[in-house]
Amino acid sequence: MRCPFGCREAHRKQRSTERAVAYYATVEGKAKKKIQNGKRAQRGEQADASPPVTEAVEFRANMVGYVAMVASLIEGRPVSEAEILQRLVRAMRQHSMARRRRIDYVVAQLHQHGP
């Protein structure tokens, strides 16, 4: 008899993830993943690309320039405003877990995906 809460499906997904993690930890898996990531980069789909059109993020130009100058002094190398913008956009796209208590996040995930 199957669990009415979807435990079988959750267990299947968890085991699939464990198998994938174990495979990509092997030498063969690492080589394959490197090829896959290389293909993605060739298509121009960078992980830190600009946000989708629906997410309009604006930063004040003089503040970005100032942050770039401070980052250059801290890192001891030239840091461009474009690089600072990429970092800011990536930071703005963080998961919502940081904005909620952990228990609230867990409860929301359980309601969405089941046990």
Secondary structure per residue as TSV (DSSP state, phi and psi in degrees):
chain	resnum	aa	ss	phi	psi
A	1	M	-	360.0	140.4
A	2	R	-	-91.6	150.1
A	3	C	-	-71.3	131.7
A	4	P	T	-74.6	-6.3
A	5	F	T	-96.3	2.8
A	6	G	S	83.7	21.6
A	7	C	H	-63.3	-35.8
A	8	R	H	-62.5	-44.5
A	9	E	H	-65.9	-42.9
A	10	A	H	-63.1	-41.3
A	11	H	H	-64.7	-42.1
A	12	R	H	-61.5	-43.8
A	13	K	H	-64.0	-41.3
A	14	Q	H	-63.7	-44.3
A	15	R	H	-65.5	-37.3
A	16	S	H	-62.0	-43.0
A	17	T	H	-64.0	-42.1
A	18	E	H	-62.2	-40.5
A	19	R	H	-64.3	-42.1
A	20	A	H	-65.3	-43.0
A	21	V	H	-62.1	-43.3
A	22	A	H	-64.1	-40.0
A	23	Y	H	-65.8	-46.7
A	24	Y	H	-73.8	-6.3
A	25	A	T	-85.4	-14.8
A	26	T	S	-80.1	164.9
A	27	V	H	-61.9	-44.0
A	28	E	H	-62.6	-43.2
A	29	G	H	-65.7	-40.3
A	30	K	H	-63.6	-39.8
A	31	A	H	-64.8	-43.5
A	32	K	H	-64.4	-41.8
A	33	K	H	-64.9	-36.8
A	34	K	H	-63.7	-40.3
A	35	I	H	-64.6	-44.3
A	36	Q	H	-62.0	-44.3
A	37	N	H	-66.3	-34.6
A	38	G	H	-64.6	-39.6
A	39	K	H	-64.1	-40.3
A	40	R	H	-63.0	-41.9
A	41	A	H	-67.1	-35.0
A	42	Q	H	-66.8	-31.7
A	43	R	H	-76.4	-11.5
A	44	G	T	89.0	14.6
A	45	E	-	-96.3	76.3
A	46	Q	-	-73.8	146.4
A	47	A	T	-66.6	-30.3
A	48	D	T	-104.6	36.0
A	49	A	-	-70.1	171.5
A	50	S	-	-63.9	156.9
A	51	P	-	-69.1	160.2
A	52	P	-	-60.8	163.4
A	53	V	T	-59.4	-31.3
A	54	T	T	-70.8	-19.5
A	55	E	-	-102.8	91.2
A	56	A	-	-86.8	111.3
A	57	V	-	-114.6	125.1
A	58	E	-	-121.9	140.6
A	59	F	-	-130.0	145.1
A	60	R	-	-68.8	131.3
A	61	A	H	-60.8	-43.7
A	62	N	H	-66.7	-31.6
A	63	M	H	-70.7	-39.7
A	64	V	H	-63.4	-42.3
A	65	G	H	-61.2	-41.9
A	66	Y	H	-64.8	-45.4
A	67	V	H	-62.5	-38.1
A	68	A	H	-62.9	-41.6
A	69	M	H	-65.3	-43.6
A	70	V	H	-65.4	-42.2
A	71	A	H	-63.2	-38.0
A	72	S	H	-62.3	-42.3
A	73	L	H	-66.0	-41.3
A	74	I	H	-68.8	-45.7
A	75	E	H	-82.6	-14.3
A	76	G	T	71.3	26.8
A	77	R	S	-151.2	158.0
A	78	P	-	-67.9	130.2
A	79	V	-	-119.6	121.4
A	80	S	-	-80.4	159.9
A	81	E	H	-64.3	-33.6
A	82	A	H	-62.8	-40.1
A	83	E	H	-66.4	-39.2
A	84	I	H	-63.9	-42.1
A	85	L	H	-60.9	-42.1
A	86	Q	H	-60.4	-43.7
A	87	R	H	-64.4	-41.5
A	88	L	H	-65.7	-42.3
A	89	V	H	-63.3	-42.5
A	90	R	H	-63.0	-40.2
A	91	A	H	-67.2	-33.0
A	92	M	H	-74.8	-16.6
A	93	R	T	-98.8	22.1
A	94	Q	-	-66.7	157.9
A	95	H	-	-66.0	156.1
A	96	S	G	-73.6	-7.5
A	97	M	G	-59.7	-33.7
A	98	A	G	-67.5	-21.9
A	99	R	G	-94.8	-4.5
A	100	R	S	-124.5	160.1
A	101	R	-	-67.6	150.9
A	102	R	H	-58.5	-41.4
A	103	I	H	-64.5	-38.1
A	104	D	H	-64.3	-39.1
A	105	Y	H	-64.8	-44.6
A	106	V	H	-63.3	-43.7
A	107	V	H	-63.0	-42.5
A	108	A	H	-62.3	-41.5
A	109	Q	H	-65.1	-39.3
A	110	L	H	-66.0	-39.2
A	111	H	H	-65.5	-35.0
A	112	Q	H	-79.1	-41.2
A	113	H	H	-113.6	-9.8
A	114	G	-	77.9	175.1
A	115	P	-	-72.5	360.0
